[in-house]
């Protein structure tokens, strides 16, 4: 091997080494992405419900909410990160696809949302910051969102008096409430979005309000127009009703929900 060839060979080795060192440095400089690691040997099964307590809550901080949906206006809270709280639990599940997050409240309210939305948004589990006079209503925890426009985002629930969180698959959680045919699936989705937090269907959903299908559908003993009128002004039918007027519900959406309720007459699943 002549001298010029040796020099050329050494030059190629040096260039390769420098390239490897540069690539390694760039890799180290990259900020690691926050993700959910799927466990190869799951230690938790679904549905999984966990009580909100200091041992599971993560990343305490002060958080300012520009527009609070419940208390209105700008509010400041001491809170834990919802995302940081969920991730260690999700890492113990074999599969996190198509999961629903259910916020279980002490008053029987159950707010549901897709896990993908819960991880995408800036959610917080507040434990302090609401007016002292409202403590009995909001304690122990109140779920709030710091995203811009969060108060107008219908995918983000604002439940208070939250005691636990349940992780479950959508098809398992709502199986008994699914309509018997695809024609009324749009009505079911609207009911799930607007009503199931308070009202159960075949024992699926919240218990803050009355069950609407088991053992008998509300459409069998209440007239359609009475149901519509009640939704507009609940206290005009029951002075003690805790239900707020559903002024944002359009007649078109009501027709779909009503059609879904009618389709569920006599359909009780495994209830």
Buried (B, 14 or more C-beta within 10 A) or exposed (E): EEEEEEEEEEEEEEEEEEEEEEEEEEEEEEEEEEEBEBBEEEEBEBBBEBEBEEEBBBEBEEBEBBBBBBBEEEBEBEBBBBBBBBBEBBBBBEEBEEBBBBBBBEBBBBBBBBBBBBBEBBBBBBBBBBEEEEEEEBBBBBBBBBBEEBBEBEBBBBBBBBBBBBBBBBEEBBEBBBBEEEEBBBBBBBBBBBBBBBBBBBBBBBBBBEBBBBEEBBBEEBEEEEBBEBBEEBEEBEEEBEBEBBEEBEEEBBBBBBBBBBBBBEBBBEB
